[in-house]
Amino acid sequence: QVQLVESGGGLVQAGDSLRVSCAASGRTFSSYLMGWFRQAPGKEREFVAAISWSGGSTYYADSVKGRFTISRDNAKNTVYLQMNSLKLEDTAVYYCAAGAPNGNPYYTARRYYYWGQGTQVTVSS
């Protein structure tokens, strides 16, 4: 069992940066693929970024590529999402998730077993 707790969300202006974190409990954190998803009001949850268990591979949605960076610190059981050049359309609740090292595509929710409660990121003009 893995419990995930996100933090670091908030209200920022367009063009600003923000880093959200996800702290995980459990001894097997380092074995999981970790992902970030987001859900805006009235929209479906969408994939944002993922990182392999070792941190050696990272994956991004086209909409955030070049602006967001996912990283992890297995010693601290934490995964991060650094968000730069934020846009109004980045406003959403951001969820972290822990999933299997292999299996369904990393950008699909069904790859992930555990989910956090989410943290709100609001970008204003």
Solvent accessible surface area in square Angstrom, and as a share of the most:
residue,aa,sasa,rsa
1,Q,171,0.76
2,V,5,0.03
3,Q,121,0.54
4,L,11,0.05
5,V,86,0.50
6,E,8,0.03
7,S,60,0.39
8,G,39,0.38
9,G,29,0.28
10,G,30,0.29
11,L,128,0.63
12,V,21,0.12
13,Q,111,0.49
14,A,52,0.41
15,G,54,0.52
16,D,60,0.31
17,S,61,0.39
18,L,32,0.16
19,R,128,0.47
20,V,0,0.00
21,S,22,0.14
22,C,0,0.00
23,A,52,0.40
24,A,12,0.09
25,S,51,0.33
26,G,32,0.31
27,R,240,0.88
28,T,74,0.43
29,F,1,0.00
30,S,45,0.29
31,S,53,0.34
32,Y,28,0.11
33,L,6,0.03
34,M,0,0.00
35,G,0,0.00
36,W,0,0.00
37,F,4,0.02
38,R,13,0.05
39,Q,63,0.28
40,A,23,0.18
41,P,118,0.74
42,G,93,0.89
43,K,140,0.59
44,E,151,0.68
45,R,93,0.34
46,E,79,0.35
47,F,23,0.09
48,V,1,0.00
49,A,0,0.00
50,A,0,0.00
51,I,4,0.02
52,S,21,0.13
53,W,145,0.51
54,S,64,0.41
55,G,28,0.27
56,G,69,0.67
57,S,46,0.30
58,T,59,0.34
59,Y,71,0.27
60,Y,48,0.18
61,A,22,0.17
62,D,124,0.64
63,S,63,0.41
64,V,0,0.00
65,K,120,0.51
66,G,82,0.79
67,R,32,0.12
68,F,6,0.02
69,T,71,0.41
70,I,5,0.02
71,S,48,0.31
72,R,31,0.11
73,D,43,0.22
74,N,50,0.26
75,A,102,0.79
76,K,138,0.58
77,N,40,0.21
78,T,15,0.09
79,V,0,0.00
80,Y,34,0.13
81,L,0,0.00
82,Q,56,0.25
83,M,0,0.00
84,N,58,0.30
85,S,60,0.39
86,L,3,0.01
87,K,89,0.38
88,L,92,0.46
89,E,119,0.53
90,D,0,0.00
91,T,33,0.19
92,A,1,0.01
93,V,41,0.24
94,Y,0,0.00
95,Y,32,0.12
96,C,0,0.00
97,A,0,0.00
98,A,0,0.00
99,G,0,0.00
100,A,13,0.10
101,P,71,0.45
102,N,123,0.63
103,G,66,0.64
104,N,61,0.31
105,P,52,0.33
106,Y,64,0.24
107,Y,119,0.45
108,T,22,0.13
109,A,53,0.41
110,R,160,0.58
111,R,25,0.09
112,Y,12,0.05
113,Y,135,0.51
114,Y,47,0.18
115,W,76,0.27
116,G,10,0.10
117,Q,112,0.50
118,G,12,0.12
119,T,17,0.10
120,Q,84,0.37
121,V,0,0.00
122,T,46,0.27
123,V,8,0.04
124,S,40,0.26
125,S,114,0.73
